[in-house]
Amino acid sequence: RFIAAELPDTQILSVDSYLVEGLGKGSHDFNDDSPDPADPYIGGIDPKVWELGLLERHLRQLREGHAIQVPIFNETVKDREGYEPFEASRYVILEGGHSLTERFQPFSSYNVLLRAPFHDRLIRKIVRTHVQYGRDDIDEVIGRYLAKDEPAWTVHEPGQAAIADQIVNNP
């Protein structure tokens, strides 16, 4: 948000807007156990719960100057609530766990990795999941973070850092 506020004609596009429809209704497998323990899923969640193909098409359309309809994903109920228009702009900031992956490199001009200490990442996860979205008790959030999210961060962060043009320490 800070970068977007400093650049003219900039918008933020969140990878999490592309979580699949019906996720909260159990219409999709919500698998958080990677078949390869040495390569856990980013954020501890199977990438199949995101419509990354749709996001890729949308990035291509934005690059061509076309407007898109971005899904509105409600994290509280884990489902889509519709779509909202998103106009092409000079700069689009793609934010989220999958934004610094090889799949989206062709759309990137400049990559920034925000790096926060373990404690801050954990507190942000608790605030987001328990306080903001009203899901899961704090012990469950902590347990899942320690079992899934943190191991995935440890594995994927070096690769994301290698892709990044700039790393910002953000405690």
mmCIF file of the C-alpha atoms, coordinates in Angstrom:
data_MODEL
# 
_entry.id   MODEL 
# 
loop_
_atom_site.group_PDB 
_atom_site.id 
_atom_site.type_symbol 
_atom_site.label_atom_id 
_atom_site.label_alt_id 
_atom_site.label_comp_id 
_atom_site.label_asym_id 
_atom_site.label_entity_id 
_atom_site.label_seq_id 
_atom_site.pdbx_PDB_ins_code 
_atom_site.Cartn_x 
_atom_site.Cartn_y 
_atom_site.Cartn_z 
_atom_site.occupancy 
_atom_site.B_iso_or_equiv 
_atom_site.pdbx_formal_charge 
_atom_site.auth_seq_id 
_atom_site.auth_comp_id 
_atom_site.auth_asym_id 
_atom_site.auth_atom_id 
_atom_site.pdbx_PDB_model_num 
ATOM 1   C CA . ARG A 1 1   ? 0.000   0.000   0.000   1.00 0.00 ? 1   ARG A CA 1 
ATOM 2   C CA . PHE A 1 2   ? 2.894   2.311   0.775   1.00 0.00 ? 2   PHE A CA 1 
ATOM 3   C CA . ILE A 1 3   ? 4.426   1.759   -2.670  1.00 0.00 ? 3   ILE A CA 1 
ATOM 4   C CA . ALA A 1 4   ? 1.043   2.216   -4.370  1.00 0.00 ? 4   ALA A CA 1 
ATOM 5   C CA . ALA A 1 5   ? 0.540   5.515   -2.555  1.00 0.00 ? 5   ALA A CA 1 
ATOM 6   C CA . GLU A 1 6   ? 3.911   6.778   -3.807  1.00 0.00 ? 6   GLU A CA 1 
ATOM 7   C CA . LEU A 1 7   ? 3.502   5.848   -7.480  1.00 0.00 ? 7   LEU A CA 1 
ATOM 8   C CA . PRO A 1 8   ? 1.051   7.620   -9.778  1.00 0.00 ? 8   PRO A CA 1 
ATOM 9   C CA . ASP A 1 9   ? -1.598  5.512   -11.524 1.00 0.00 ? 9   ASP A CA 1 
ATOM 10  C CA . THR A 1 10  ? -0.989  2.390   -9.392  1.00 0.00 ? 10  THR A CA 1 
ATOM 11  C CA . GLN A 1 11  ? -3.364  -0.326  -8.231  1.00 0.00 ? 11  GLN A CA 1 
ATOM 12  C CA . ILE A 1 12  ? -2.982  -3.411  -6.064  1.00 0.00 ? 12  ILE A CA 1 
ATOM 13  C CA . LEU A 1 13  ? -4.169  -6.795  -7.290  1.00 0.00 ? 13  LEU A CA 1 
ATOM 14  C CA . SER A 1 14  ? -4.265  -9.486  -4.615  1.00 0.00 ? 14  SER A CA 1 
ATOM 15  C CA . VAL A 1 15  ? -3.561  -13.122 -5.435  1.00 0.00 ? 15  VAL A CA 1 
ATOM 16  C CA . ASP A 1 16  ? -6.033  -14.026 -2.674  1.00 0.00 ? 16  ASP A CA 1 
ATOM 17  C CA . SER A 1 17  ? -8.857  -12.474 -4.710  1.00 0.00 ? 17  SER A CA 1 
ATOM 18  C CA . TYR A 1 18  ? -8.441  -15.512 -6.943  1.00 0.00 ? 18  TYR A CA 1 
ATOM 19  C CA . LEU A 1 19  ? -9.255  -18.150 -4.335  1.00 0.00 ? 19  LEU A CA 1 
ATOM 20  C CA . VAL A 1 20  ? -11.721 -20.565 -5.928  1.00 0.00 ? 20  VAL A CA 1 
ATOM 21  C CA . GLU A 1 21  ? -15.448 -20.096 -5.709  1.00 0.00 ? 21  GLU A CA 1 
ATOM 22  C CA . GLY A 1 22  ? -17.203 -22.343 -3.194  1.00 0.00 ? 22  GLY A CA 1 
ATOM 23  C CA . LEU A 1 23  ? -14.106 -22.965 -1.088  1.00 0.00 ? 23  LEU A CA 1 
ATOM 24  C CA . GLY A 1 24  ? -16.022 -22.511 2.163   1.00 0.00 ? 24  GLY A CA 1 
ATOM 25  C CA . LYS A 1 25  ? -18.803 -24.838 1.016   1.00 0.00 ? 25  LYS A CA 1 
ATOM 26  C CA . GLY A 1 26  ? -16.493 -27.810 0.661   1.00 0.00 ? 26  GLY A CA 1 
ATOM 27  C CA . SER A 1 27  ? -16.945 -27.989 -3.102  1.00 0.00 ? 27  SER A CA 1 
ATOM 28  C CA . HIS A 1 28  ? -13.154 -28.092 -3.545  1.00 0.00 ? 28  HIS A CA 1 
ATOM 29  C CA . ASP A 1 29  ? -10.491 -30.179 -1.879  1.00 0.00 ? 29  ASP A CA 1 
ATOM 30  C CA . PHE A 1 30  ? -8.690  -28.034 0.657   1.00 0.00 ? 30  PHE A CA 1 
ATOM 31  C CA . ASN A 1 31  ? -5.447  -29.961 0.817   1.00 0.00 ? 31  ASN A CA 1 
ATOM 32  C CA . ASP A 1 32  ? -2.646  -28.516 2.882   1.00 0.00 ? 32  ASP A CA 1 
ATOM 33  C CA . ASP A 1 33  ? -0.357  -31.565 2.805   1.00 0.00 ? 33  ASP A CA 1 
ATOM 34  C CA . SER A 1 34  ? 2.101   -31.369 -0.068  1.00 0.00 ? 34  SER A CA 1 
ATOM 35  C CA . PRO A 1 35  ? 2.970   -34.696 -1.663  1.00 0.00 ? 35  PRO A CA 1 
ATOM 36  C CA . ASP A 1 36  ? 6.631   -33.675 -1.228  1.00 0.00 ? 36  ASP A CA 1 
ATOM 37  C CA . PRO A 1 37  ? 7.411   -32.690 2.397   1.00 0.00 ? 37  PRO A CA 1 
ATOM 38  C CA . ALA A 1 38  ? 10.663  -31.096 1.208   1.00 0.00 ? 38  ALA A CA 1 
ATOM 39  C CA . ASP A 1 39  ? 8.594   -28.727 -0.985  1.00 0.00 ? 39  ASP A CA 1 
ATOM 40  C CA . PRO A 1 40  ? 5.598   -27.609 1.092   1.00 0.00 ? 40  PRO A CA 1 
ATOM 41  C CA . TYR A 1 41  ? 2.871   -25.519 -0.454  1.00 0.00 ? 41  TYR A CA 1 
ATOM 42  C CA . ILE A 1 42  ? 3.329   -21.736 -0.314  1.00 0.00 ? 42  ILE A CA 1 
ATOM 43  C CA . GLY A 1 43  ? 1.392   -20.529 2.706   1.00 0.00 ? 43  GLY A CA 1 
ATOM 44  C CA . GLY A 1 44  ? 0.765   -24.158 3.616   1.00 0.00 ? 44  GLY A CA 1 
ATOM 45  C CA . ILE A 1 45  ? -2.111  -24.387 1.103   1.00 0.00 ? 45  ILE A CA 1 
ATOM 46  C CA . ASP A 1 46  ? -2.420  -26.369 -2.123  1.00 0.00 ? 46  ASP A CA 1 
ATOM 47  C CA . PRO A 1 47  ? -2.108  -23.953 -5.075  1.00 0.00 ? 47  PRO A CA 1 
ATOM 48  C CA . LYS A 1 48  ? -5.178  -25.607 -6.661  1.00 0.00 ? 48  LYS A CA 1 
ATOM 49  C CA . VAL A 1 49  ? -7.403  -23.522 -4.355  1.00 0.00 ? 49  VAL A CA 1 
ATOM 50  C CA . TRP A 1 50  ? -6.417  -20.454 -6.382  1.00 0.00 ? 50  TRP A CA 1 
ATOM 51  C CA . GLU A 1 51  ? -7.503  -19.838 -9.961  1.00 0.00 ? 51  GLU A CA 1 
ATOM 52  C CA . LEU A 1 52  ? -3.967  -18.972 -11.012 1.00 0.00 ? 52  LEU A CA 1 
ATOM 53  C CA . GLY A 1 53  ? -4.846  -19.497 -14.692 1.00 0.00 ? 53  GLY A CA 1 
ATOM 54  C CA . LEU A 1 54  ? -7.528  -16.805 -14.430 1.00 0.00 ? 54  LEU A CA 1 
ATOM 55  C CA . LEU A 1 55  ? -5.073  -14.495 -12.664 1.00 0.00 ? 55  LEU A CA 1 
ATOM 56  C CA . GLU A 1 56  ? -2.537  -15.103 -15.431 1.00 0.00 ? 56  GLU A CA 1 
ATOM 57  C CA . ARG A 1 57  ? -5.154  -14.264 -18.109 1.00 0.00 ? 57  ARG A CA 1 
ATOM 58  C CA . HIS A 1 58  ? -6.115  -11.132 -16.199 1.00 0.00 ? 58  HIS A CA 1 
ATOM 59  C CA . LEU A 1 59  ? -2.487  -9.992  -15.965 1.00 0.00 ? 59  LEU A CA 1 
ATOM 60  C CA . ARG A 1 60  ? -2.123  -10.499 -19.706 1.00 0.00 ? 60  ARG A CA 1 
ATOM 61  C CA . GLN A 1 61  ? -5.293  -8.447  -20.344 1.00 0.00 ? 61  GLN A CA 1 
ATOM 62  C CA . LEU A 1 62  ? -4.115  -5.655  -18.044 1.00 0.00 ? 62  LEU A CA 1 
ATOM 63  C CA . ARG A 1 63  ? -0.754  -5.567  -19.795 1.00 0.00 ? 63  ARG A CA 1 
ATOM 64  C CA . GLU A 1 64  ? -2.664  -5.143  -23.092 1.00 0.00 ? 64  GLU A CA 1 
ATOM 65  C CA . GLY A 1 65  ? -4.570  -2.202  -21.567 1.00 0.00 ? 65  GLY A CA 1 
ATOM 66  C CA . HIS A 1 66  ? -7.908  -3.980  -21.062 1.00 0.00 ? 66  HIS A CA 1 
ATOM 67  C CA . ALA A 1 67  ? -10.092 -3.772  -17.973 1.00 0.00 ? 67  ALA A CA 1 
ATOM 68  C CA . ILE A 1 68  ? -10.882 -6.985  -16.077 1.00 0.00 ? 68  ILE A CA 1 
ATOM 69  C CA . GLN A 1 69  ? -13.458 -8.216  -13.571 1.00 0.00 ? 69  GLN A CA 1 
ATOM 70  C CA . VAL A 1 70  ? -11.622 -9.177  -10.368 1.00 0.00 ? 70  VAL A CA 1 
ATOM 71  C CA . PRO A 1 71  ? -13.261 -11.739 -8.105  1.00 0.00 ? 71  PRO A CA 1 
ATOM 72  C CA . ILE A 1 72  ? -14.273 -10.461 -4.676  1.00 0.00 ? 72  ILE A CA 1 
ATOM 73  C CA . PHE A 1 73  ? -13.347 -13.156 -2.162  1.00 0.00 ? 73  PHE A CA 1 
ATOM 74  C CA . ASN A 1 74  ? -14.822 -12.941 1.336   1.00 0.00 ? 74  ASN A CA 1 
ATOM 75  C CA . GLU A 1 75  ? -12.294 -14.479 3.722   1.00 0.00 ? 75  GLU A CA 1 
ATOM 76  C CA . THR A 1 76  ? -14.836 -14.745 6.513   1.00 0.00 ? 76  THR A CA 1 
ATOM 77  C CA . VAL A 1 77  ? -17.137 -17.146 4.664   1.00 0.00 ? 77  VAL A CA 1 
ATOM 78  C CA . LYS A 1 78  ? -14.409 -18.380 2.266   1.00 0.00 ? 78  LYS A CA 1 
ATOM 79  C CA . ASP A 1 79  ? -16.396 -17.736 -0.876  1.00 0.00 ? 79  ASP A CA 1 
ATOM 80  C CA . ARG A 1 80  ? -16.772 -15.253 -3.713  1.00 0.00 ? 80  ARG A CA 1 
ATOM 81  C CA . GLU A 1 81  ? -19.262 -12.458 -3.414  1.00 0.00 ? 81  GLU A CA 1 
ATOM 82  C CA . GLY A 1 82  ? -19.120 -11.321 -7.005  1.00 0.00 ? 82  GLY A CA 1 
ATOM 83  C CA . TYR A 1 83  ? -16.736 -9.344  -9.177  1.00 0.00 ? 83  TYR A CA 1 
ATOM 84  C CA . GLU A 1 84  ? -15.554 -5.763  -9.373  1.00 0.00 ? 84  GLU A CA 1 
ATOM 85  C CA . PRO A 1 85  ? -14.136 -3.816  -12.295 1.00 0.00 ? 85  PRO A CA 1 
ATOM 86  C CA . PHE A 1 86  ? -10.386 -3.275  -12.347 1.00 0.00 ? 86  PHE A CA 1 
ATOM 87  C CA . GLU A 1 87  ? -9.095  -0.833  -14.928 1.00 0.00 ? 87  GLU A CA 1 
ATOM 88  C CA . ALA A 1 88  ? -5.681  -1.130  -16.509 1.00 0.00 ? 88  ALA A CA 1 
ATOM 89  C CA . SER A 1 89  ? -3.211  1.291   -14.990 1.00 0.00 ? 89  SER A CA 1 
ATOM 90  C CA . ARG A 1 90  ? 0.410   2.248   -15.460 1.00 0.00 ? 90  ARG A CA 1 
ATOM 91  C CA . TYR A 1 91  ? 1.500   0.104   -12.514 1.00 0.00 ? 91  TYR A CA 1 
ATOM 92  C CA . VAL A 1 92  ? -0.143  -2.973  -11.037 1.00 0.00 ? 92  VAL A CA 1 
ATOM 93  C CA . ILE A 1 93  ? 1.213   -4.372  -7.789  1.00 0.00 ? 93  ILE A CA 1 
ATOM 94  C CA . LEU A 1 94  ? 0.552   -8.092  -7.547  1.00 0.00 ? 94  LEU A CA 1 
ATOM 95  C CA . GLU A 1 95  ? 0.619   -9.028  -3.890  1.00 0.00 ? 95  GLU A CA 1 
ATOM 96  C CA . GLY A 1 96  ? 0.408   -12.412 -2.254  1.00 0.00 ? 96  GLY A CA 1 
ATOM 97  C CA . GLY A 1 97  ? 2.308   -15.610 -1.677  1.00 0.00 ? 97  GLY A CA 1 
ATOM 98  C CA . HIS A 1 98  ? 2.372   -16.709 -5.311  1.00 0.00 ? 98  HIS A CA 1 
ATOM 99  C CA . SER A 1 99  ? 3.318   -13.319 -6.745  1.00 0.00 ? 99  SER A CA 1 
ATOM 100 C CA . LEU A 1 100 ? 7.051   -14.097 -6.649  1.00 0.00 ? 100 LEU A CA 1 
ATOM 101 C CA . THR A 1 101 ? 6.879   -17.398 -8.498  1.00 0.00 ? 101 THR A CA 1 
ATOM 102 C CA . GLU A 1 102 ? 8.180   -18.277 -11.943 1.00 0.00 ? 102 GLU A CA 1 
ATOM 103 C CA . ARG A 1 103 ? 4.652   -18.413 -13.348 1.00 0.00 ? 103 ARG A CA 1 
ATOM 104 C CA . PHE A 1 104 ? 4.176   -14.670 -12.962 1.00 0.00 ? 104 PHE A CA 1 
ATOM 105 C CA . GLN A 1 105 ? 7.694   -13.524 -13.891 1.00 0.00 ? 105 GLN A CA 1 
ATOM 106 C CA . PRO A 1 106 ? 6.748   -12.662 -17.498 1.00 0.00 ? 106 PRO A CA 1 
ATOM 107 C CA . PHE A 1 107 ? 4.370   -10.008 -16.142 1.00 0.00 ? 107 PHE A CA 1 
ATOM 108 C CA . SER A 1 108 ? 6.815   -8.446  -13.727 1.00 0.00 ? 108 SER A CA 1 
ATOM 109 C CA . SER A 1 109 ? 8.963   -5.369  -14.155 1.00 0.00 ? 109 SER A CA 1 
ATOM 110 C CA . TYR A 1 110 ? 10.202  -5.065  -10.602 1.00 0.00 ? 110 TYR A CA 1 
ATOM 111 C CA . ASN A 1 111 ? 9.911   -7.520  -7.713  1.00 0.00 ? 111 ASN A CA 1 
ATOM 112 C CA . VAL A 1 112 ? 9.824   -6.545  -4.046  1.00 0.00 ? 112 VAL A CA 1 
ATOM 113 C CA . LEU A 1 113 ? 9.921   -9.067  -1.218  1.00 0.00 ? 113 LEU A CA 1 
ATOM 114 C CA . LEU A 1 114 ? 8.647   -7.855  2.135   1.00 0.00 ? 114 LEU A CA 1 
ATOM 115 C CA . ARG A 1 115 ? 10.476  -9.718  4.860   1.00 0.00 ? 115 ARG A CA 1 
ATOM 116 C CA . ALA A 1 116 ? 9.274   -9.689  8.458   1.00 0.00 ? 116 ALA A CA 1 
ATOM 117 C CA . PRO A 1 117 ? 10.631  -11.499 11.523  1.00 0.00 ? 117 PRO A CA 1 
ATOM 118 C CA . PHE A 1 118 ? 8.987   -14.762 12.608  1.00 0.00 ? 118 PHE A CA 1 
ATOM 119 C CA . HIS A 1 119 ? 7.185   -13.154 15.564  1.00 0.00 ? 119 HIS A CA 1 
ATOM 120 C CA . ASP A 1 120 ? 5.641   -10.454 13.381  1.00 0.00 ? 120 ASP A CA 1 
ATOM 121 C CA . ARG A 1 121 ? 4.505   -12.966 10.749  1.00 0.00 ? 121 ARG A CA 1 
ATOM 122 C CA . LEU A 1 122 ? 2.853   -15.076 13.449  1.00 0.00 ? 122 LEU A CA 1 
ATOM 123 C CA . ILE A 1 123 ? 1.116   -12.097 15.081  1.00 0.00 ? 123 ILE A CA 1 
ATOM 124 C CA . ARG A 1 124 ? -0.149  -10.884 11.694  1.00 0.00 ? 124 ARG A CA 1 
ATOM 125 C CA . LYS A 1 125 ? -1.552  -14.359 10.977  1.00 0.00 ? 125 LYS A CA 1 
ATOM 126 C CA . ILE A 1 126 ? -3.350  -14.431 14.345  1.00 0.00 ? 126 ILE A CA 1 
ATOM 127 C CA . VAL A 1 127 ? -4.788  -10.945 13.841  1.00 0.00 ? 127 VAL A CA 1 
ATOM 128 C CA . ARG A 1 128 ? -5.882  -11.676 10.270  1.00 0.00 ? 128 ARG A CA 1 
ATOM 129 C CA . THR A 1 129 ? -7.393  -15.134 10.883  1.00 0.00 ? 129 THR A CA 1 
ATOM 130 C CA . HIS A 1 130 ? -8.768  -14.880 14.409  1.00 0.00 ? 130 HIS A CA 1 
ATOM 131 C CA . VAL A 1 131 ? -9.473  -11.190 14.928  1.00 0.00 ? 131 VAL A CA 1 
ATOM 132 C CA . GLN A 1 132 ? -10.264 -9.844  11.448  1.00 0.00 ? 132 GLN A CA 1 
ATOM 133 C CA . TYR A 1 133 ? -11.986 -12.912 9.938   1.00 0.00 ? 133 TYR A CA 1 
ATOM 134 C CA . GLY A 1 134 ? -13.357 -14.371 13.188  1.00 0.00 ? 134 GLY A CA 1 
ATOM 135 C CA . ARG A 1 135 ? -12.173 -17.877 12.326  1.00 0.00 ? 135 ARG A CA 1 
ATOM 136 C CA . ASP A 1 136 ? -10.424 -20.482 14.456  1.00 0.00 ? 136 ASP A CA 1 
ATOM 137 C CA . ASP A 1 137 ? -9.249  -20.035 18.013  1.00 0.00 ? 137 ASP A CA 1 
ATOM 138 C CA . ILE A 1 138 ? -5.790  -18.597 18.616  1.00 0.00 ? 138 ILE A CA 1 
ATOM 139 C CA . ASP A 1 139 ? -4.219  -21.951 19.554  1.00 0.00 ? 139 ASP A CA 1 
ATOM 140 C CA . GLU A 1 140 ? -5.457  -23.470 16.281  1.00 0.00 ? 140 GLU A CA 1 
ATOM 141 C CA . VAL A 1 141 ? -4.085  -20.534 14.273  1.00 0.00 ? 141 VAL A CA 1 
ATOM 142 C CA . ILE A 1 142 ? -0.701  -20.825 15.995  1.00 0.00 ? 142 ILE A CA 1 
ATOM 143 C CA . GLY A 1 143 ? -0.579  -24.600 15.557  1.00 0.00 ? 143 GLY A CA 1 
ATOM 144 C CA . ARG A 1 144 ? -1.403  -24.430 11.851  1.00 0.00 ? 144 ARG A CA 1 
ATOM 145 C CA . TYR A 1 145 ? 1.057   -21.590 11.323  1.00 0.00 ? 145 TYR A CA 1 
ATOM 146 C CA . LEU A 1 146 ? 3.869   -23.519 12.980  1.00 0.00 ? 146 LEU A CA 1 
ATOM 147 C CA . ALA A 1 147 ? 3.024   -26.754 11.170  1.00 0.00 ? 147 ALA A CA 1 
ATOM 148 C CA . LYS A 1 148 ? 2.258   -25.401 7.676   1.00 0.00 ? 148 LYS A CA 1 
ATOM 149 C CA . ASP A 1 149 ? 2.977   -21.720 7.032   1.00 0.00 ? 149 ASP A CA 1 
ATOM 150 C CA . GLU A 1 150 ? 6.354   -21.311 8.694   1.00 0.00 ? 150 GLU A CA 1 
ATOM 151 C CA . PRO A 1 151 ? 7.929   -24.442 7.140   1.00 0.00 ? 151 PRO A CA 1 
ATOM 152 C CA . ALA A 1 152 ? 6.681   -23.286 3.726   1.00 0.00 ? 152 ALA A CA 1 
ATOM 153 C CA . TRP A 1 153 ? 8.118   -19.792 4.295   1.00 0.00 ? 153 TRP A CA 1 
ATOM 154 C CA . THR A 1 154 ? 11.469  -21.303 5.243   1.00 0.00 ? 154 THR A CA 1 
ATOM 155 C CA . VAL A 1 155 ? 11.570  -23.349 2.020   1.00 0.00 ? 155 VAL A CA 1 
ATOM 156 C CA . HIS A 1 156 ? 10.225  -20.744 -0.438  1.00 0.00 ? 156 HIS A CA 1 
ATOM 157 C CA . GLU A 1 157 ? 11.659  -17.491 0.922   1.00 0.00 ? 157 GLU A CA 1 
ATOM 158 C CA . PRO A 1 158 ? 15.194  -18.011 -0.468  1.00 0.00 ? 158 PRO A CA 1 
ATOM 159 C CA . GLY A 1 159 ? 13.816  -18.566 -3.988  1.00 0.00 ? 159 GLY A CA 1 
ATOM 160 C CA . GLN A 1 160 ? 11.576  -15.536 -3.691  1.00 0.00 ? 160 GLN A CA 1 
ATOM 161 C CA . ALA A 1 161 ? 14.511  -13.492 -2.391  1.00 0.00 ? 161 ALA A CA 1 
ATOM 162 C CA . ALA A 1 162 ? 16.538  -14.579 -5.432  1.00 0.00 ? 162 ALA A CA 1 
ATOM 163 C CA . ILE A 1 163 ? 13.758  -13.332 -7.759  1.00 0.00 ? 163 ILE A CA 1 
ATOM 164 C CA . ALA A 1 164 ? 13.333  -10.058 -5.854  1.00 0.00 ? 164 ALA A CA 1 
ATOM 165 C CA . ASP A 1 165 ? 14.917  -6.910  -7.209  1.00 0.00 ? 165 ASP A CA 1 
ATOM 166 C CA . GLN A 1 166 ? 14.565  -5.400  -3.744  1.00 0.00 ? 166 GLN A CA 1 
ATOM 167 C CA . ILE A 1 167 ? 14.057  -6.831  -0.273  1.00 0.00 ? 167 ILE A CA 1 
ATOM 168 C CA . VAL A 1 168 ? 12.373  -4.637  2.322   1.00 0.00 ? 168 VAL A CA 1 
ATOM 169 C CA . ASN A 1 169 ? 12.655  -5.600  5.961   1.00 0.00 ? 169 ASN A CA 1 
ATOM 170 C CA . ASN A 1 170 ? 9.216   -4.859  7.342   1.00 0.00 ? 170 ASN A CA 1 
ATOM 171 C CA . PRO A 1 171 ? 8.929   -5.573  11.071  1.00 0.00 ? 171 PRO A CA 1 
# 
